[in-house]
Amino acid sequence: MRQWALWGLTVIMLANAGPAFAFKHETLQELIDRAESAKPEDRPKLYLEIAERQLKSADQLYKQGNAAGARASVADVVSYSEKATQGVIQRGKKLKHVEISVRKMADHLRDIKRTLNFEDQPPVQQAIDKLEAMRTQLLSAMFGSKDQQ
């Protein structure tokens, strides 16, 4: 009897968890479209997800030797991180979450940069610099005086 109750509880939990995993198989373009049509308060989270996906893509492309494709993905990382940063600064909410994500992406780019040929490093360094500038903006918005904002 106890096993049936446990099995039933497991089935119920899995049935309720299904919708939570529905967006995991979304293509990048679908995610971009969803982000553009989302409510303003939901966009930063979606933009960060796009940036993180593009960062993974850039890493894979560099490993495969496709530097041109990887540079485009790195540019997307910067672009979508900027959109997320501007969105949370305007609203004044979720600043810490975005700052942490941007810091992690900058760290990951530093790790990628260390594996690249010298010729492929400057675009990655520029992206790192831009992400660090975004972090500075976020930290200023979090901890700067209200008169400066």
MOURCOR-V804072 format. One record per pair of residues at least 24 apart in sequence whose ideal C-beta (glycine too) atoms are under 7 Angstrom apart, sorted by the first residue. I is the first residue (numbers start at 1). J is the second residue. If there is no record, write none. Layout:
I;J, I;J
//
This chain:
28;53, 40;87, 41;91, 43;87, 44;84, 44;87, 44;88, 44;94, 44;98, 47;80, 47;83, 47;84, 47;87, 48;84, 48;98, 48;101, 50;80, 51;77, 51;80, 51;81, 51;84, 51;105, 52;105, 54;80, 55;105, 55;108, 58;112, 59;112, 62;112, 62;116, 67;120, 71;123, 74;123, 74;124, 74;127, 77;105, 77;127, 78;127, 78;130, 78;131, 81;105, 81;131, 81;134, 82;134, 85;134, 85;137, 85;138, 89;137, 89;138, 89;141, 95;138, 95;141, 95;142, 96;142, 98;138, 99;135, 99;138, 99;139, 102;131, 102;134, 102;135, 102;138, 103;135, 105;131, 106;131, 106;132
//
